[in-house]
């Protein structure tokens, strides 16, 4: 059986409009969101009617990217606004924590940060400084901070702990327990029985890891008294009393050698004090022949001998003997012969002589006077020109307080048409006896004096300053004599 299919072709007039197929009113389902979902979820599984709104929610650790909000809207034309795929979920970096004395802006520390975000580090106080090459964290596309959190540190510029000082302490105690901040001070304090020796008891932290002086340039040494004199016929129970050293708190107990007894001594021991002086301060130990320990016969004499630096004194200073009398008494009476301190030799006084001349070489008795005579061209410095030997062997005023200072003449003024042989004459002060010679230029000669100045003891120049002039020479040959006139 055969079928005939007849196809009729109709030619439409050109004026007839082409009818298009109807457009679907639906919006296609939204693409799958990595790290996020749509609400409602059906927006990702089937088409949606015009007017449908689908919001996008990102998983934890991700944030929206690509639109000002998180809403897709289906329009009447079946298109999503914004376009499908415009809104995405981007990875983030976790909030940064405060650590190592470093903090960041509040956004960086309270919420997650987008990729590419920069968080600048700053120290918690002005006393700290950033330590290292990194000063900021950058959030990468993988949601990782670079550098690793904790890498950036803020350290307080400081100096290392000081070690303990023998026989002393360092305060405050924090100086030995930890690092000391810059501009802080630590001090050494010695025990009461010791004293500080060194250039400075203060350490100052001037810069990071740098103290003002090298530890330990300061030490605490025991306070030491000078050795006691080696008295005649005297020994001490303790060693080294006359050779030293003896430290604060040490006691030296004197005793007399056989055949002698202590006499006119106020104490039986001398104690080294914290001020490095002995107590009693005047050490005068007398051991005389043992006349007082046993009875002596008529006519027996006991001699008193003063130690070096002491002299006989008292009402019977002309004699050094006690003599036993018929009535059993001593003459002179016991205690009337004493040994008192002499004043040590003064030594030389610069630019001066002493009167009498032996004041500078011999010990002087109490009441002795030594006068200071300043050399020519010098003046006395002090309120008196005389030393007096006082009780206890002490000079009044103190040795060194009377001095003689050199007198100076002032600098001279320049000489017109001339000069001085020594340029110092124009610029410096000059000692007594200094001579400044004037040289005139060619065609000039000195007028008014011998051509030089001399500094006198009264600090004035002779002749008077500026009295020597250089006058122009006017020559007239008259009978082979040359006569000079000063040009007026």
C-alpha beads as a LAMMPS data file, in Angstrom:
LAMMPS data file: protein, C-alpha beads

488 atoms
487 bonds

1 atom types
1 bond types

-500.0 500.0 xlo xhi
-500.0 500.0 ylo yhi
-500.0 500.0 zlo zhi

Masses

1 110.0

Atoms # bond

1 1 1 0.000 0.000 0.000
2 1 1 1.354 3.276 -0.950
3 1 1 0.697 6.611 0.688
4 1 1 1.145 9.890 -0.989
5 1 1 2.185 12.709 1.237
6 1 1 1.437 16.004 -0.196
7 1 1 3.193 18.976 1.269
8 1 1 1.604 22.257 0.593
9 1 1 3.804 25.231 0.705
10 1 1 2.079 28.414 1.367
11 1 1 3.802 31.578 0.495
12 1 1 3.015 34.239 3.004
13 1 1 2.890 37.785 2.011
14 1 1 5.864 39.818 3.081
15 1 1 3.604 42.042 5.065
16 1 1 2.640 39.297 7.457
17 1 1 4.465 39.337 10.935
18 1 1 6.422 36.328 12.199
19 1 1 4.932 34.976 15.396
20 1 1 7.726 34.013 17.879
21 1 1 7.476 31.164 20.325
22 1 1 6.414 32.241 23.803
23 1 1 9.301 32.860 26.352
24 1 1 9.284 30.819 29.563
25 1 1 8.426 33.049 32.594
26 1 1 10.668 30.996 34.924
27 1 1 14.229 31.750 36.135
28 1 1 16.643 28.834 35.920
29 1 1 17.856 27.279 39.145
30 1 1 20.844 29.022 40.724
31 1 1 24.323 27.533 40.490
32 1 1 25.724 25.554 43.381
33 1 1 27.512 27.769 45.942
34 1 1 30.846 26.399 47.159
35 1 1 31.045 27.082 50.893
36 1 1 27.489 28.455 50.984
37 1 1 23.733 27.758 50.500
38 1 1 20.633 29.581 49.218
39 1 1 17.579 30.276 51.287
40 1 1 15.223 28.755 50.430
41 1 1 17.328 25.815 49.301
42 1 1 14.989 25.167 46.349
43 1 1 16.584 28.084 44.517
44 1 1 19.473 25.760 43.666
45 1 1 17.350 22.790 42.572
46 1 1 14.509 24.109 40.346
47 1 1 13.386 27.153 38.402
48 1 1 11.695 30.000 40.204
49 1 1 8.790 32.279 39.452
50 1 1 9.380 35.945 38.707
51 1 1 9.550 37.956 41.914
52 1 1 11.205 35.150 43.858
53 1 1 14.021 36.337 46.177
54 1 1 16.813 33.954 47.120
55 1 1 19.326 34.943 49.805
56 1 1 22.838 33.515 50.014
57 1 1 24.368 32.383 53.329
58 1 1 28.080 31.498 53.570
59 1 1 29.543 28.721 55.685
60 1 1 31.483 29.601 58.848
61 1 1 34.832 31.105 57.971
62 1 1 33.625 32.588 54.671
63 1 1 32.121 35.935 53.705
64 1 1 30.078 37.218 50.758
65 1 1 31.828 38.714 47.766
66 1 1 30.588 40.345 44.584
67 1 1 27.446 42.272 45.600
68 1 1 26.308 44.920 47.994
69 1 1 23.839 42.453 49.528
70 1 1 23.214 38.703 49.517
71 1 1 19.902 38.596 47.516
72 1 1 19.175 37.179 44.033
73 1 1 15.819 38.405 42.531
74 1 1 13.971 36.642 39.664
75 1 1 12.655 39.245 37.185
76 1 1 9.577 38.989 34.946
77 1 1 11.851 38.293 32.010
78 1 1 13.131 35.096 33.629
79 1 1 16.546 36.494 34.570
80 1 1 18.274 36.659 37.926
81 1 1 19.447 40.028 39.243
82 1 1 22.316 40.134 39.819
83 1 1 23.479 37.540 37.303
84 1 1 23.821 33.991 38.511
85 1 1 27.333 33.408 39.905
86 1 1 27.942 37.032 40.797
87 1 1 27.579 36.430 44.531
88 1 1 30.218 34.050 45.915
89 1 1 31.564 32.997 49.314
90 1 1 35.150 33.985 49.918
91 1 1 37.476 32.451 52.509
92 1 1 38.515 34.580 55.565
93 1 1 41.249 34.668 58.188
94 1 1 40.393 34.200 61.873
95 1 1 40.526 37.154 64.302
96 1 1 43.986 38.008 65.600
97 1 1 44.731 37.763 69.310
98 1 1 46.785 40.090 71.492
99 1 1 50.120 38.411 72.253
100 1 1 53.781 39.285 72.812
101 1 1 52.696 42.808 73.851
102 1 1 51.239 43.339 70.331
103 1 1 47.710 44.471 69.485
104 1 1 45.766 45.338 66.305
105 1 1 42.731 47.422 65.347
106 1 1 39.446 46.266 66.883
107 1 1 38.170 44.885 63.514
108 1 1 41.207 42.637 63.190
109 1 1 40.775 41.300 66.728
110 1 1 36.973 40.891 66.938
111 1 1 35.891 39.590 63.488
112 1 1 37.221 37.525 60.624
113 1 1 39.080 39.338 57.850
114 1 1 38.699 38.984 54.085
115 1 1 41.506 37.795 51.852
116 1 1 43.858 40.678 51.131
117 1 1 43.079 42.421 54.413
118 1 1 46.059 44.027 56.161
119 1 1 46.266 44.290 59.955
120 1 1 49.017 46.622 61.175
121 1 1 50.678 45.718 64.475
122 1 1 51.237 48.199 67.260
123 1 1 52.714 47.843 70.740
124 1 1 50.408 47.938 73.759
125 1 1 52.292 50.920 75.292
126 1 1 54.825 53.502 74.191
127 1 1 57.432 51.835 76.394
128 1 1 57.588 48.891 73.994
129 1 1 59.077 48.734 70.503
130 1 1 58.388 46.407 67.569
131 1 1 61.108 43.776 67.422
132 1 1 61.779 42.156 64.053
133 1 1 61.280 42.754 60.323
134 1 1 57.490 42.257 60.285
135 1 1 55.060 45.011 61.249
136 1 1 51.762 43.699 59.750
137 1 1 49.729 40.553 58.982
138 1 1 48.169 39.981 55.497
139 1 1 45.231 37.598 54.958
140 1 1 45.937 35.275 51.994
141 1 1 43.408 33.848 49.501
142 1 1 43.668 30.548 51.383
143 1 1 42.497 32.188 54.621
144 1 1 45.923 32.080 56.257
145 1 1 47.654 35.002 57.932
146 1 1 51.150 35.862 56.847
147 1 1 53.402 35.862 58.707
148 1 1 52.124 33.288 61.189
149 1 1 50.382 34.984 64.156
150 1 1 52.800 35.322 67.063
151 1 1 55.759 36.113 64.816
152 1 1 55.465 39.844 65.466
153 1 1 56.655 40.855 68.932
154 1 1 56.969 44.021 70.967
155 1 1 59.802 44.125 73.446
156 1 1 60.534 46.708 76.070
157 1 1 64.057 48.096 75.384
158 1 1 65.961 46.984 78.454
159 1 1 69.259 45.930 79.991
160 1 1 70.074 42.416 81.245
161 1 1 69.760 41.545 84.947
162 1 1 72.641 42.574 87.189
163 1 1 74.358 39.964 89.331
164 1 1 74.570 40.240 93.079
165 1 1 77.403 42.361 94.513
166 1 1 79.479 40.758 97.251
167 1 1 78.974 42.505 100.604
168 1 1 76.266 44.737 99.159
169 1 1 72.873 44.882 97.484
170 1 1 71.499 46.340 94.261
171 1 1 68.187 48.151 94.491
172 1 1 65.472 48.092 93.431
173 1 1 65.383 44.289 93.623
174 1 1 63.970 44.107 90.077
175 1 1 67.464 45.020 88.795
176 1 1 68.692 41.517 89.681
177 1 1 65.451 39.616 89.033
178 1 1 64.740 40.637 85.441
179 1 1 65.518 42.991 82.599
180 1 1 65.591 46.701 83.476
181 1 1 63.788 49.107 81.074
182 1 1 65.727 51.835 79.271
183 1 1 66.122 55.078 81.292
184 1 1 65.720 53.190 84.575
185 1 1 68.416 53.367 87.277
186 1 1 69.939 50.710 89.543
187 1 1 72.140 51.543 92.532
188 1 1 74.720 49.644 94.566
189 1 1 74.464 49.917 98.345
190 1 1 77.211 48.360 100.443
191 1 1 76.738 46.721 103.813
192 1 1 77.314 49.041 106.762
193 1 1 80.708 47.463 107.477
194 1 1 81.833 48.029 103.886
195 1 1 82.261 51.020 101.605
196 1 1 81.813 51.575 97.912
197 1 1 84.923 51.686 95.731
198 1 1 84.600 52.574 92.080
199 1 1 83.823 55.442 89.756
200 1 1 80.054 55.373 90.201
201 1 1 77.578 53.440 92.356
202 1 1 74.753 54.022 89.846
203 1 1 73.981 51.928 86.775
204 1 1 71.804 53.607 84.119
205 1 1 70.169 51.647 81.293
206 1 1 71.029 53.934 78.356
207 1 1 69.917 51.710 75.473
208 1 1 68.767 48.194 74.710
209 1 1 71.231 45.765 76.281
210 1 1 73.582 48.636 77.228
211 1 1 74.400 49.737 80.801
212 1 1 76.108 53.071 81.497
213 1 1 79.129 51.233 82.907
214 1 1 80.542 47.746 82.691
215 1 1 79.250 45.383 85.383
216 1 1 80.970 45.161 87.748
217 1 1 83.207 48.186 87.907
218 1 1 81.975 48.849 91.436
219 1 1 82.710 46.723 94.481
220 1 1 82.139 46.867 98.229
221 1 1 85.283 46.658 100.321
222 1 1 85.601 46.347 104.076
223 1 1 86.206 49.624 105.914
224 1 1 89.835 49.607 107.091
225 1 1 91.521 51.647 109.848
226 1 1 95.178 52.713 109.521
227 1 1 97.750 50.721 111.519
228 1 1 98.362 51.856 115.102
229 1 1 101.719 53.354 115.972
230 1 1 104.461 51.105 117.153
231 1 1 104.662 52.444 120.716
232 1 1 107.762 51.962 122.857
233 1 1 107.549 48.988 125.231
234 1 1 103.973 48.260 124.066
235 1 1 102.544 45.106 122.509
236 1 1 99.007 44.119 121.490
237 1 1 97.106 40.931 122.192
238 1 1 95.846 40.868 118.591
239 1 1 97.960 40.469 115.462
240 1 1 98.547 43.180 112.844
241 1 1 97.532 46.116 115.061
242 1 1 100.666 48.043 114.045
243 1 1 100.975 46.626 110.520
244 1 1 97.337 46.352 109.416
245 1 1 94.905 45.973 108.004
246 1 1 92.254 46.213 110.691
247 1 1 88.629 46.400 109.630
248 1 1 85.583 48.029 111.205
249 1 1 84.703 46.279 114.453
250 1 1 88.213 45.005 115.206
251 1 1 89.628 45.785 118.662
252 1 1 93.297 46.100 119.640
253 1 1 94.134 45.570 123.330
254 1 1 97.516 47.011 124.385
255 1 1 99.704 45.682 127.162
256 1 1 103.132 46.655 128.432
257 1 1 106.217 44.542 128.124
258 1 1 107.866 43.082 131.224
259 1 1 109.092 45.729 133.626
260 1 1 106.652 48.379 132.353
261 1 1 103.095 49.311 133.176
262 1 1 100.308 51.277 131.464
263 1 1 100.222 54.850 132.629
264 1 1 97.875 57.760 131.931
265 1 1 95.822 55.656 129.495
266 1 1 92.074 56.191 129.403
267 1 1 91.178 52.858 127.830
268 1 1 92.533 49.357 127.622
269 1 1 91.412 48.857 124.027
270 1 1 91.051 50.674 120.716
271 1 1 88.149 49.924 118.344
272 1 1 88.141 50.445 114.568
273 1 1 85.012 52.482 113.728
274 1 1 82.873 52.599 110.582
275 1 1 84.445 55.975 109.750
276 1 1 87.821 54.161 109.521
277 1 1 89.091 55.934 112.645
278 1 1 90.158 54.440 115.961
279 1 1 88.172 55.033 119.145
280 1 1 89.490 56.679 121.263
281 1 1 90.593 58.923 118.417
282 1 1 93.844 60.051 120.085
283 1 1 95.906 56.928 120.515
284 1 1 98.520 57.653 123.183
285 1 1 99.697 54.542 125.004
286 1 1 102.338 55.099 127.676
287 1 1 104.272 52.273 129.255
288 1 1 106.622 53.507 131.968
289 1 1 108.910 51.566 134.252
290 1 1 106.783 49.536 136.594
291 1 1 106.988 51.991 139.493
292 1 1 103.283 51.888 140.272
293 1 1 102.832 48.145 140.554
294 1 1 105.143 47.711 143.511
295 1 1 106.498 49.852 146.301
296 1 1 109.642 51.755 145.486
297 1 1 112.410 52.820 147.843
298 1 1 113.474 56.349 148.666
299 1 1 115.302 58.007 145.788
300 1 1 113.959 55.587 143.186
301 1 1 113.354 57.333 139.855
302 1 1 110.870 56.303 137.189
303 1 1 111.322 57.907 133.777
304 1 1 108.507 58.854 131.389
305 1 1 109.377 58.495 127.717
306 1 1 107.056 59.981 125.093
307 1 1 106.411 58.110 121.884
308 1 1 107.260 59.570 118.501
309 1 1 104.924 62.443 117.693
310 1 1 104.319 63.299 121.356
311 1 1 106.022 65.723 123.705
312 1 1 106.296 66.216 127.437
313 1 1 103.740 68.666 128.753
314 1 1 102.247 69.822 132.021
315 1 1 103.499 71.807 135.001
316 1 1 106.703 69.748 135.133
317 1 1 107.446 69.466 131.451
318 1 1 111.117 70.233 132.127
319 1 1 111.623 66.785 133.639
320 1 1 110.648 63.288 132.597
321 1 1 111.321 61.583 135.941
322 1 1 109.212 60.779 138.971
323 1 1 111.285 60.484 142.181
324 1 1 110.242 58.662 145.358
325 1 1 110.428 60.992 148.406
326 1 1 111.155 60.270 152.099
327 1 1 107.481 60.545 152.985
328 1 1 106.590 57.860 150.420
329 1 1 105.170 60.272 147.866
330 1 1 106.211 60.831 144.281
331 1 1 107.651 64.094 143.070
332 1 1 106.181 65.506 140.954
333 1 1 102.741 64.125 141.790
334 1 1 101.583 61.198 139.618
335 1 1 99.829 62.369 136.456
336 1 1 101.555 65.739 136.298
337 1 1 103.953 64.551 133.586
338 1 1 102.033 63.976 130.380
339 1 1 102.740 63.277 126.758
340 1 1 100.687 65.331 124.375
341 1 1 100.407 65.173 120.603
342 1 1 102.737 67.278 118.502
343 1 1 101.733 68.754 115.182
344 1 1 103.418 67.116 112.189
345 1 1 105.852 69.056 110.014
346 1 1 103.978 71.351 107.629
347 1 1 106.123 70.565 104.633
348 1 1 106.659 73.150 101.947
349 1 1 104.143 75.817 100.934
350 1 1 104.204 76.547 97.205
351 1 1 105.540 80.009 96.299
352 1 1 106.304 80.784 99.949
353 1 1 108.714 80.248 102.849
354 1 1 107.899 79.457 106.483
355 1 1 109.105 81.280 109.583
356 1 1 110.756 79.790 111.568
357 1 1 112.341 77.745 108.760
358 1 1 112.207 74.380 110.603
359 1 1 108.359 74.438 110.544
360 1 1 108.398 72.462 107.321
361 1 1 110.801 69.742 108.528
362 1 1 110.197 69.133 112.267
363 1 1 107.228 68.273 114.470
364 1 1 106.000 71.271 116.455
365 1 1 104.840 71.546 120.056
366 1 1 101.367 72.704 120.983
367 1 1 101.110 76.495 120.775
368 1 1 103.860 76.778 118.167
369 1 1 103.206 79.255 115.357
370 1 1 104.466 79.078 111.781
371 1 1 104.120 82.110 109.518
372 1 1 103.701 81.898 105.729
373 1 1 105.764 84.451 103.770
374 1 1 104.663 84.693 100.141
375 1 1 107.367 85.105 97.485
376 1 1 107.668 88.287 95.443
377 1 1 105.039 88.456 92.739
378 1 1 102.548 86.343 94.711
379 1 1 99.624 87.092 97.015
380 1 1 98.226 85.381 100.109
381 1 1 95.126 83.199 99.674
382 1 1 93.273 82.816 102.976
383 1 1 92.171 84.806 106.003
384 1 1 95.440 84.461 107.922
385 1 1 99.120 83.978 107.200
386 1 1 99.888 81.896 110.311
387 1 1 99.444 78.247 111.344
388 1 1 99.024 77.442 115.059
389 1 1 99.610 73.987 116.569
390 1 1 96.531 73.146 118.646
391 1 1 95.423 70.354 121.027
392 1 1 95.503 66.853 119.653
393 1 1 98.318 67.720 117.251
394 1 1 96.037 69.554 114.825
395 1 1 97.098 72.671 112.912
396 1 1 94.755 75.668 112.832
397 1 1 93.752 76.546 110.180
398 1 1 93.907 73.197 108.387
399 1 1 97.094 72.362 106.512
400 1 1 96.799 73.506 102.901
401 1 1 94.256 76.257 103.593
402 1 1 96.933 78.992 103.526
403 1 1 98.355 79.361 100.034
404 1 1 100.225 81.840 97.887
405 1 1 98.998 82.479 94.365
406 1 1 101.045 84.028 91.578
407 1 1 100.288 87.618 90.527
408 1 1 99.764 88.312 86.837
409 1 1 100.093 91.376 84.644
410 1 1 97.337 91.820 82.033
411 1 1 97.851 91.326 78.293
412 1 1 99.365 94.333 76.483
413 1 1 97.730 96.297 73.663
414 1 1 99.172 96.196 70.117
415 1 1 101.912 98.709 69.253
416 1 1 101.193 100.921 66.235
417 1 1 103.905 100.483 63.584
418 1 1 105.517 97.816 65.718
419 1 1 105.165 94.367 67.235
420 1 1 106.183 92.321 70.262
421 1 1 108.906 89.724 70.076
422 1 1 106.485 87.234 71.679
423 1 1 102.873 87.239 70.445
424 1 1 101.749 85.931 73.851
425 1 1 102.287 89.467 75.152
426 1 1 99.028 90.417 73.397
427 1 1 96.849 87.511 74.490
428 1 1 97.816 86.001 77.839
429 1 1 98.409 87.029 81.422
430 1 1 102.056 87.217 82.463
431 1 1 103.903 86.288 85.630
432 1 1 106.015 88.646 87.677
433 1 1 109.355 89.273 85.938
434 1 1 108.102 88.616 82.383
435 1 1 109.728 90.879 79.740
436 1 1 107.948 91.873 76.503
437 1 1 110.283 93.490 73.914
438 1 1 108.941 95.968 71.314
439 1 1 110.287 95.819 67.738
440 1 1 109.446 98.732 65.406
441 1 1 108.865 98.512 61.668
442 1 1 111.544 99.755 59.285
443 1 1 111.662 103.537 59.352
444 1 1 110.368 103.661 62.949
445 1 1 112.067 103.480 66.305
446 1 1 110.970 103.211 69.945
447 1 1 110.137 106.397 71.704
448 1 1 109.596 107.016 75.370
449 1 1 111.546 104.215 77.050
450 1 1 114.149 101.505 76.710
451 1 1 112.023 99.455 74.284
452 1 1 110.609 96.735 76.560
453 1 1 108.036 96.208 79.321
454 1 1 108.644 94.260 82.555
455 1 1 105.883 92.741 84.734
456 1 1 106.247 93.966 88.340
457 1 1 105.221 92.309 91.600
458 1 1 102.237 94.685 91.924
459 1 1 100.746 93.252 88.653
460 1 1 101.560 96.447 86.719
461 1 1 103.887 96.853 83.746
462 1 1 106.985 99.027 83.842
463 1 1 106.985 101.337 82.086
464 1 1 103.210 101.847 82.105
465 1 1 101.301 99.890 79.470
466 1 1 101.034 101.639 76.063
467 1 1 103.784 104.141 76.978
468 1 1 106.260 102.715 74.442
469 1 1 105.576 103.958 70.906
470 1 1 107.152 103.506 67.497
471 1 1 107.847 106.966 65.990
472 1 1 108.858 107.723 62.400
473 1 1 112.536 108.447 61.979
474 1 1 113.542 111.880 60.533
475 1 1 117.228 111.897 59.649
476 1 1 119.419 114.978 59.332
477 1 1 123.097 114.539 58.752
478 1 1 124.855 117.148 60.804
479 1 1 128.523 116.721 61.539
480 1 1 128.092 113.026 60.998
481 1 1 125.493 112.818 63.767
482 1 1 122.065 111.394 63.095
483 1 1 119.301 113.064 65.085
484 1 1 115.878 111.345 65.466
485 1 1 112.708 113.328 65.828
486 1 1 109.282 112.080 66.729
487 1 1 106.735 112.939 64.069
488 1 1 103.854 114.825 65.690

Bonds

1 1 1 2
2 1 2 3
3 1 3 4
4 1 4 5
5 1 5 6
6 1 6 7
7 1 7 8
8 1 8 9
9 1 9 10
10 1 10 11
11 1 11 12
12 1 12 13
13 1 13 14
14 1 14 15
15 1 15 16
16 1 16 17
17 1 17 18
18 1 18 19
19 1 19 20
20 1 20 21
21 1 21 22
22 1 22 23
23 1 23 24
24 1 24 25
25 1 25 26
26 1 26 27
27 1 27 28
28 1 28 29
29 1 29 30
30 1 30 31
31 1 31 32
32 1 32 33
33 1 33 34
34 1 34 35
35 1 35 36
36 1 36 37
37 1 37 38
38 1 38 39
39 1 39 40
40 1 40 41
41 1 41 42
42 1 42 43
43 1 43 44
44 1 44 45
45 1 45 46
46 1 46 47
47 1 47 48
48 1 48 49
49 1 49 50
50 1 50 51
51 1 51 52
52 1 52 53
53 1 53 54
54 1 54 55
55 1 55 56
56 1 56 57
57 1 57 58
58 1 58 59
59 1 59 60
60 1 60 61
61 1 61 62
62 1 62 63
63 1 63 64
64 1 64 65
65 1 65 66
66 1 66 67
67 1 67 68
68 1 68 69
69 1 69 70
70 1 70 71
71 1 71 72
72 1 72 73
73 1 73 74
74 1 74 75
75 1 75 76
76 1 76 77
77 1 77 78
78 1 78 79
79 1 79 80
80 1 80 81
81 1 81 82
82 1 82 83
83 1 83 84
84 1 84 85
85 1 85 86
86 1 86 87
87 1 87 88
88 1 88 89
89 1 89 90
90 1 90 91
91 1 91 92
92 1 92 93
93 1 93 94
94 1 94 95
95 1 95 96
96 1 96 97
97 1 97 98
98 1 98 99
99 1 99 100
100 1 100 101
101 1 101 102
102 1 102 103
103 1 103 104
104 1 104 105
105 1 105 106
106 1 106 107
107 1 107 108
108 1 108 109
109 1 109 110
110 1 110 111
111 1 111 112
112 1 112 113
113 1 113 114
114 1 114 115
115 1 115 116
116 1 116 117
117 1 117 118
118 1 118 119
119 1 119 120
120 1 120 121
121 1 121 122
122 1 122 123
123 1 123 124
124 1 124 125
125 1 125 126
126 1 126 127
127 1 127 128
128 1 128 129
129 1 129 130
130 1 130 131
131 1 131 132
132 1 132 133
133 1 133 134
134 1 134 135
135 1 135 136
136 1 136 137
137 1 137 138
138 1 138 139
139 1 139 140
140 1 140 141
141 1 141 142
142 1 142 143
143 1 143 144
144 1 144 145
145 1 145 146
146 1 146 147
147 1 147 148
148 1 148 149
149 1 149 150
150 1 150 151
151 1 151 152
152 1 152 153
153 1 153 154
154 1 154 155
155 1 155 156
156 1 156 157
157 1 157 158
158 1 158 159
159 1 159 160
160 1 160 161
161 1 161 162
162 1 162 163
163 1 163 164
164 1 164 165
165 1 165 166
166 1 166 167
167 1 167 168
168 1 168 169
169 1 169 170
170 1 170 171
171 1 171 172
172 1 172 173
173 1 173 174
174 1 174 175
175 1 175 176
176 1 176 177
177 1 177 178
178 1 178 179
179 1 179 180
180 1 180 181
181 1 181 182
182 1 182 183
183 1 183 184
184 1 184 185
185 1 185 186
186 1 186 187
187 1 187 188
188 1 188 189
189 1 189 190
190 1 190 191
191 1 191 192
192 1 192 193
193 1 193 194
194 1 194 195
195 1 195 196
196 1 196 197
197 1 197 198
198 1 198 199
199 1 199 200
200 1 200 201
201 1 201 202
202 1 202 203
203 1 203 204
204 1 204 205
205 1 205 206
206 1 206 207
207 1 207 208
208 1 208 209
209 1 209 210
210 1 210 211
211 1 211 212
212 1 212 213
213 1 213 214
214 1 214 215
215 1 215 216
216 1 216 217
217 1 217 218
218 1 218 219
219 1 219 220
220 1 220 221
221 1 221 222
222 1 222 223
223 1 223 224
224 1 224 225
225 1 225 226
226 1 226 227
227 1 227 228
228 1 228 229
229 1 229 230
230 1 230 231
231 1 231 232
232 1 232 233
233 1 233 234
234 1 234 235
235 1 235 236
236 1 236 237
237 1 237 238
238 1 238 239
239 1 239 240
240 1 240 241
241 1 241 242
242 1 242 243
243 1 243 244
244 1 244 245
245 1 245 246
246 1 246 247
247 1 247 248
248 1 248 249
249 1 249 250
250 1 250 251
251 1 251 252
252 1 252 253
253 1 253 254
254 1 254 255
255 1 255 256
256 1 256 257
257 1 257 258
258 1 258 259
259 1 259 260
260 1 260 261
261 1 261 262
262 1 262 263
263 1 263 264
264 1 264 265
265 1 265 266
266 1 266 267
267 1 267 268
268 1 268 269
269 1 269 270
270 1 270 271
271 1 271 272
272 1 272 273
273 1 273 274
274 1 274 275
275 1 275 276
276 1 276 277
277 1 277 278
278 1 278 279
279 1 279 280
280 1 280 281
281 1 281 282
282 1 282 283
283 1 283 284
284 1 284 285
285 1 285 286
286 1 286 287
287 1 287 288
288 1 288 289
289 1 289 290
290 1 290 291
291 1 291 292
292 1 292 293
293 1 293 294
294 1 294 295
295 1 295 296
296 1 296 297
297 1 297 298
298 1 298 299
299 1 299 300
300 1 300 301
301 1 301 302
302 1 302 303
303 1 303 304
304 1 304 305
305 1 305 306
306 1 306 307
307 1 307 308
308 1 308 309
309 1 309 310
310 1 310 311
311 1 311 312
312 1 312 313
313 1 313 314
314 1 314 315
315 1 315 316
316 1 316 317
317 1 317 318
318 1 318 319
319 1 319 320
320 1 320 321
321 1 321 322
322 1 322 323
323 1 323 324
324 1 324 325
325 1 325 326
326 1 326 327
327 1 327 328
328 1 328 329
329 1 329 330
330 1 330 331
331 1 331 332
332 1 332 333
333 1 333 334
334 1 334 335
335 1 335 336
336 1 336 337
337 1 337 338
338 1 338 339
339 1 339 340
340 1 340 341
341 1 341 342
342 1 342 343
343 1 343 344
344 1 344 345
345 1 345 346
346 1 346 347
347 1 347 348
348 1 348 349
349 1 349 350
350 1 350 351
351 1 351 352
352 1 352 353
353 1 353 354
354 1 354 355
355 1 355 356
356 1 356 357
357 1 357 358
358 1 358 359
359 1 359 360
360 1 360 361
361 1 361 362
362 1 362 363
363 1 363 364
364 1 364 365
365 1 365 366
366 1 366 367
367 1 367 368
368 1 368 369
369 1 369 370
370 1 370 371
371 1 371 372
372 1 372 373
373 1 373 374
374 1 374 375
375 1 375 376
376 1 376 377
377 1 377 378
378 1 378 379
379 1 379 380
380 1 380 381
381 1 381 382
382 1 382 383
383 1 383 384
384 1 384 385
385 1 385 386
386 1 386 387
387 1 387 388
388 1 388 389
389 1 389 390
390 1 390 391
391 1 391 392
392 1 392 393
393 1 393 394
394 1 394 395
395 1 395 396
396 1 396 397
397 1 397 398
398 1 398 399
399 1 399 400
400 1 400 401
401 1 401 402
402 1 402 403
403 1 403 404
404 1 404 405
405 1 405 406
406 1 406 407
407 1 407 408
408 1 408 409
409 1 409 410
410 1 410 411
411 1 411 412
412 1 412 413
413 1 413 414
414 1 414 415
415 1 415 416
416 1 416 417
417 1 417 418
418 1 418 419
419 1 419 420
420 1 420 421
421 1 421 422
422 1 422 423
423 1 423 424
424 1 424 425
425 1 425 426
426 1 426 427
427 1 427 428
428 1 428 429
429 1 429 430
430 1 430 431
431 1 431 432
432 1 432 433
433 1 433 434
434 1 434 435
435 1 435 436
436 1 436 437
437 1 437 438
438 1 438 439
439 1 439 440
440 1 440 441
441 1 441 442
442 1 442 443
443 1 443 444
444 1 444 445
445 1 445 446
446 1 446 447
447 1 447 448
448 1 448 449
449 1 449 450
450 1 450 451
451 1 451 452
452 1 452 453
453 1 453 454
454 1 454 455
455 1 455 456
456 1 456 457
457 1 457 458
458 1 458 459
459 1 459 460
460 1 460 461
461 1 461 462
462 1 462 463
463 1 463 464
464 1 464 465
465 1 465 466
466 1 466 467
467 1 467 468
468 1 468 469
469 1 469 470
470 1 470 471
471 1 471 472
472 1 472 473
473 1 473 474
474 1 474 475
475 1 475 476
476 1 476 477
477 1 477 478
478 1 478 479
479 1 479 480
480 1 480 481
481 1 481 482
482 1 482 483
483 1 483 484
484 1 484 485
485 1 485 486
486 1 486 487
487 1 487 488
